[in-house]
Amino acid sequence: MVSALHTAASVRKACGWLGVVAGIAAIFGGLLHPAQFFHVYLFAALAWLNPALGCLLLGFIHRMTGGGWGRTLAPFLEAGSRTVPWALVFSLPLFFGLTKLFPWAASELNEQARAALTAHPIYLSRPFFIARGLGYALVFLWLVWASRRKPRSGWVGPVGMIVYVITVYLLSVDWVLSLEPGWFSTGFPVILIASEALSALALSVAAAITFELSGPEHPTKEGWKDLGNLLLGTILFWAYLSYSQFLIIWSGNLPKQAIWYVHRNSGGWHALLIAIVVLDVVAPVFFLLFSRAKTLSRLFAGLAAGVLGCQFLYIYWLILPSFRHHGFAFRWLDIVLPLGIGGLWFFFYLGEISKQKRKNA
């Protein structure tokens, strides 16, 4: 117990300093390259909002379904959900870069942006867009409050789940789909929700093993196998949804929708896509098919951490090609900004874990 607390405190301190130093470097980068700064900031903010919102989602699912997996991961799901307010605070600078992020908000409109703005002049107006963004934040804060209510509050699970799905659906349309106004997909928000669940589950499993903390139900050997099977099923569900969207658009020969994939499958971006498929689907699925891999704690923790890391690559692949149509081009801000936001996010996350550790002592 003392060793785990000491480990969490040491890692937390390192994350805090990393966040501060990387954040200062990112601010200087923003002064030199403002457009590039906001492009990468959108990726970084969404990448760290992903596991935080995912913890909320899994908490609501467990309230409705029950099961030992939720009782085991309860401290980490609660800790992750309590970082949602901080993740939202880290997202606020995005409102100052709308003209650099969205074609419909730019001073010079391209053909697709002009058509979208003509079709939806009120919905795509900057004041309404900002109002919706602040509205989403208020809803998420309410969901965090609802998630802390006692288990006997039976309405929390189903109501929270419905409100969560609707809010994330609208959020994904505003902050991801409208990056390329000519592209739309009714299935994409569901893929993003699956990504959030996968990120949160991978984070919670890795943290549970690393910090030797579990909820009211300490997992047995069979319990770890169940968690491994749950992680395996979530990976396959996310991969199935992602491939289904691609298959429908590509086989349907829909040029306006297919261009979104062209941007992400050319100029070097295809190499990143292959890496995501191999490292986030093929490799973990292969190892998780073996029961022994789920009971070897270090291997399982490393596998879960790898899945979480690849989900960050996935968000990177979703966002950055919208701004780099000429191909993959690495920028130093691509590292500094995620480290800055991530260091500070982990600082607060590990603080919540320490509170859970002391509460269970």
C-alpha positions in Angstrom: 0.0 0.0 0.0 2.7 2.5 1.1 4.9 1.5 -1.9 2.0 2.0 -4.4 1.2 5.4 -2.8 4.8 6.5 -3.0 4.9 5.3 -6.7 1.8 7.3 -7.5 3.1 10.4 -5.8 6.5 10.2 -7.6 4.9 9.7 -11.0 2.4 12.5 -10.3 5.1 15.0 -9.5 7.0 14.0 -12.7 3.8 14.4 -14.7 3.2 17.9 -13.2 6.6 19.1 -14.1 6.4 17.6 -17.6 3.1 19.3 -18.1 4.4 22.7 -17.0 7.6 22.6 -19.1 5.9 21.2 -22.2 3.1 23.7 -21.8 5.5 26.6 -21.7 7.3 25.3 -24.8 3.9 24.9 -26.5 2.9 28.5 -25.8 6.1 29.7 -27.5 5.3 27.4 -30.4 1.8 28.9 -30.6 3.3 32.4 -30.9 5.5 31.3 -33.7 3.0 29.1 -35.6 -0.5 30.0 -34.4 -2.4 27.9 -37.1 -0.3 24.8 -36.5 -0.7 25.3 -32.7 -4.5 25.2 -32.9 -4.5 22.2 -35.3 -2.4 20.1 -32.9 -4.2 21.5 -29.9 -7.5 20.1 -31.2 -6.0 16.7 -31.5 -4.4 16.9 -28.0 -7.5 18.2 -26.3 -9.7 15.5 -27.8 -7.1 12.8 -27.1 -7.1 13.5 -23.4 -10.9 14.1 -23.2 -11.3 10.6 -24.7 -10.4 8.5 -21.6 -12.0 11.0 -19.2 -15.3 10.8 -20.9 -14.9 7.0 -21.4 -14.7 6.6 -17.6 -18.0 8.3 -17.3 -19.5 6.0 -20.0 -18.2 2.8 -18.4 -19.5 4.0 -15.0 -23.0 4.4 -16.5 -22.8 1.1 -18.2 -21.9 -0.7 -15.0 -24.7 1.0 -13.1 -27.1 -0.6 -15.6 -25.5 -4.0 -16.1 -23.6 -4.7 -12.9 -20.7 -7.2 -12.9 -17.4 -7.8 -11.1 -15.4 -5.9 -13.8 -17.0 -2.6 -12.7 -16.5 -3.2 -9.0 -12.8 -4.0 -9.7 -12.2 -0.9 -11.8 -14.5 1.4 -9.7 -11.7 3.5 -8.2 -10.2 4.2 -11.6 -13.4 4.9 -13.4 -14.3 7.4 -10.6 -10.8 8.9 -10.8 -11.1 9.3 -14.5 -14.6 10.8 -14.5 -13.4 13.4 -11.9 -10.8 14.6 -14.4 -13.5 15.6 -16.9 -13.8 19.2 -15.6 -10.0 19.6 -16.0 -10.1 18.1 -19.5 -12.8 20.6 -20.4 -10.8 23.5 -19.0 -7.8 22.4 -21.2 -10.2 22.5 -24.2 -11.2 26.2 -23.7 -8.3 27.7 -25.8 -9.9 26.0 -28.9 -12.6 28.7 -28.9 -9.9 31.3 -29.8 -8.8 29.4 -32.9 -12.1 28.7 -34.7 -11.0 30.6 -37.8 -7.8 28.5 -38.0 -9.6 25.2 -37.4 -12.8 25.2 -39.4 -13.2 26.1 -43.1 -16.7 27.5 -42.5 -15.3 29.9 -39.9 -12.3 31.1 -42.0 -12.1 34.6 -43.6 -11.7 32.9 -47.0 -14.2 30.2 -47.7 -13.6 27.3 -50.0 -16.4 25.8 -52.2 -17.4 23.1 -49.7 -17.3 25.5 -46.7 -19.4 28.1 -48.6 -22.0 25.4 -49.5 -22.2 24.2 -45.9 -22.5 27.8 -44.6 -25.3 28.5 -47.1 -27.2 25.4 -46.2 -26.8 25.9 -42.4 -26.1 29.6 -41.7 -27.4 29.6 -38.2 -26.0 26.3 -37.0 -22.5 27.1 -38.3 -22.5 30.7 -37.0 -19.6 31.2 -34.6 -21.8 32.5 -31.7 -24.1 29.5 -31.9 -21.1 27.1 -32.2 -19.5 28.6 -29.1 -22.8 28.4 -27.2 -23.2 24.8 -28.1 -19.6 24.0 -27.0 -20.3 25.6 -23.6 -23.6 23.8 -23.4 -21.8 20.4 -24.0 -19.4 21.3 -21.2 -22.3 22.1 -18.8 -23.9 18.8 -19.7 -20.7 16.8 -19.0 -20.3 18.6 -15.6 -23.9 17.5 -14.8 -23.0 14.0 -15.8 -20.0 14.0 -13.5 -22.3 15.2 -10.7 -24.8 12.5 -11.5 -22.2 9.8 -11.6 -21.3 10.5 -7.9 -24.8 9.8 -6.6 -25.3 6.7 -4.5 -25.8 3.4 -6.3 -29.4 3.2 -5.2 -30.2 6.1 -7.5 -31.5 3.8 -10.2 -32.2 6.6 -12.8 -28.5 7.6 -13.1 -27.4 4.8 -15.3 -30.0 4.9 -18.1 -30.6 8.7 -18.0 -26.8 9.3 -17.9 -26.2 7.0 -20.8 -28.9 8.6 -23.0 -27.7 12.1 -22.3 -24.1 11.1 -22.7 -24.6 9.5 -26.1 -26.6 12.4 -27.5 -24.0 15.0 -26.2 -21.0 13.1 -27.6 -22.9 12.6 -30.9 -23.4 16.4 -31.3 -19.9 17.1 -30.0 -18.3 14.9 -32.7 -20.3 16.5 -35.4 -19.2 20.0 -34.4 -15.5 19.4 -33.5 -14.6 16.6 -35.9 -17.0 16.2 -38.8 -17.2 20.0 -39.5 -13.4 20.1 -40.1 -14.3 18.9 -43.6 -17.8 20.2 -44.4 -18.3 18.0 -47.4 -18.0 14.8 -45.4 -20.6 13.3 -43.1 -21.2 10.0 -41.4 -24.0 9.0 -39.1 -21.9 6.2 -37.8 -18.8 8.2 -36.9 -20.1 9.4 -33.5 -20.7 5.8 -32.5 -17.1 5.0 -33.4 -15.9 7.9 -31.3 -17.9 6.6 -28.3 -16.4 3.1 -28.8 -13.0 4.7 -28.8 -13.7 6.5 -25.5 -14.8 3.3 -23.9 -11.7 1.4 -25.2 -9.4 4.2 -24.0 -11.0 4.3 -20.5 -11.0 0.5 -20.1 -7.3 0.2 -21.2 -6.3 3.1 -18.9 -8.2 1.6 -15.9 -6.7 -1.9 -16.4 -3.2 -0.6 -16.7 -3.6 1.6 -13.6 -5.2 -1.1 -11.5 -2.2 -3.4 -12.1 0.4 -0.6 -11.8 -0.9 0.9 -8.6 -2.1 -2.3 -7.0 -5.5 -1.0 -6.2 -8.9 -2.5 -6.9 -12.4 -1.8 -5.9 -14.7 -3.8 -3.5 -14.1 -6.9 -5.6 -10.5 -7.8 -5.8 -10.0 -9.8 -9.0 -9.0 -13.4 -8.9 -7.2 -15.2 -11.7 -10.6 -15.7 -13.4 -11.4 -12.1 -12.8 -8.4 -10.9 -14.7 -9.4 -13.2 -17.5 -12.8 -11.6 -17.6 -11.2 -8.1 -17.8 -9.0 -9.4 -20.6 -12.0 -10.7 -22.5 -13.8 -7.4 -22.0 -10.9 -5.5 -23.4 -10.7 -8.0 -26.3 -14.4 -7.5 -27.0 -14.2 -3.7 -26.9 -11.2 -3.7 -29.3 -13.1 -5.9 -31.8 -16.3 -3.7 -31.4 -14.4 -0.5 -32.1 -12.5 -2.1 -35.1 -15.7 -3.6 -36.5 -17.5 -0.2 -36.4 -14.4 1.6 -38.0 -14.1 -0.9 -40.8 -17.9 -1.0 -41.4 -17.9 2.8 -42.0 -15.1 2.5 -44.5 -16.6 -0.4 -46.3 -20.0 1.3 -46.7 -18.5 4.5 -48.0 -16.0 2.9 -50.3 -18.1 0.1 -51.7 -21.0 2.6 -52.2 -18.7 4.7 -54.4 -19.5 7.9 -52.6 -16.9 10.4 -53.8 -17.8 13.2 -51.4 -17.4 10.8 -48.4 -14.5 8.9 -49.9 -12.3 12.0 -50.0 -12.1 11.9 -46.2 -10.4 8.5 -46.5 -8.2 9.6 -49.4 -6.7 12.3 -47.1 -6.0 9.7 -44.5 -4.7 7.0 -46.8 -2.1 8.9 -48.9 1.1 10.8 -48.5 2.4 8.8 -45.7 -0.8 8.7 -43.6 -1.4 5.2 -44.8 1.7 4.0 -42.9 0.3 5.4 -39.7 -3.0 3.7 -40.4 -1.3 0.4 -40.9 0.6 0.9 -37.6 -2.7 1.5 -35.8 -4.3 -1.6 -37.3 -1.3 -3.8 -36.3 -0.6 -2.3 -32.9 -4.2 -1.5 -31.8 -6.0 -4.5 -33.3 -3.9 -7.4 -34.6 -1.3 -7.6 -31.9 -3.5 -7.1 -28.8 -6.2 -9.4 -30.2 -3.6 -12.1 -30.8 -2.2 -11.9 -27.3 -5.6 -11.6 -25.6 -6.7 -14.9 -27.2 -4.3 -16.6 -24.8 -5.6 -16.9 -21.2 -2.1 -16.7 -19.8 -1.6 -13.2 -21.3 -4.4 -12.0 -19.1 -3.0 -13.3 -15.9 0.6 -12.2 -16.3 0.2 -8.8 -14.7 3.1 -7.0 -16.3 2.3 -8.2 -19.8 -1.4 -7.4 -19.4 -0.6 -3.9 -18.0 1.8 -3.2 -20.9 -0.8 -4.5 -23.4 -3.5 -2.2 -22.0 -1.1 0.8 -22.0 -0.2 0.0 -25.6 -3.9 0.0 -26.6 -4.3 3.4 -24.8 -1.3 4.8 -26.6 -2.6 3.6 -30.0 -5.9 5.3 -29.4 -4.0 8.5 -29.2 -2.5 7.7 -32.6 -6.0 7.0 -33.8 -7.2 10.5 -32.7 -4.1 12.0 -34.4 -5.0 10.2 -37.6 -8.5 11.4 -37.4 -7.7 15.1 -36.9 -4.4 16.1 -38.5 -5.0 14.9 -42.1 -7.8 17.5 -42.3 -5.0 20.2 -42.2 -2.2 18.3 -43.9 -3.7 17.2 -47.2 -0.2 17.0 -48.9 0.8 14.1 -46.7 2.2 13.2 -43.3 4.5 15.8 -41.9 5.7 15.6 -38.3 6.0 18.9 -36.3 7.6 19.3 -32.9 4.3 20.7 -31.6 2.8 17.2 -32.3 4.8 16.0 -29.3 5.0 19.0 -27.0 1.3 19.9 -26.9 0.0 16.4 -26.1 2.7 16.1 -23.4 1.8 19.4 -21.9 -1.9 18.7 -21.7 -1.3 15.0 -20.8 1.2 15.8 -18.1 -1.3 18.1 -16.4 -4.2 15.7 -16.9 -2.2 12.8 -15.4 -1.2 15.0 -12.5 -4.9 15.4 -11.6 -5.7 11.8 -12.4 -3.0 10.4 -10.1 -4.2 12.8 -7.4 -7.6 11.2 -7.6 -6.1 7.7 -7.5 -4.2 8.6 -4.3 -7.5 9.8 -2.8 -9.1 6.4 -3.7 -6.1 4.6 -2.3 -6.3 6.3 1.1 -10.1 5.8 1.1 -9.7 2.1 0.6 -6.8 1.8 3.1 
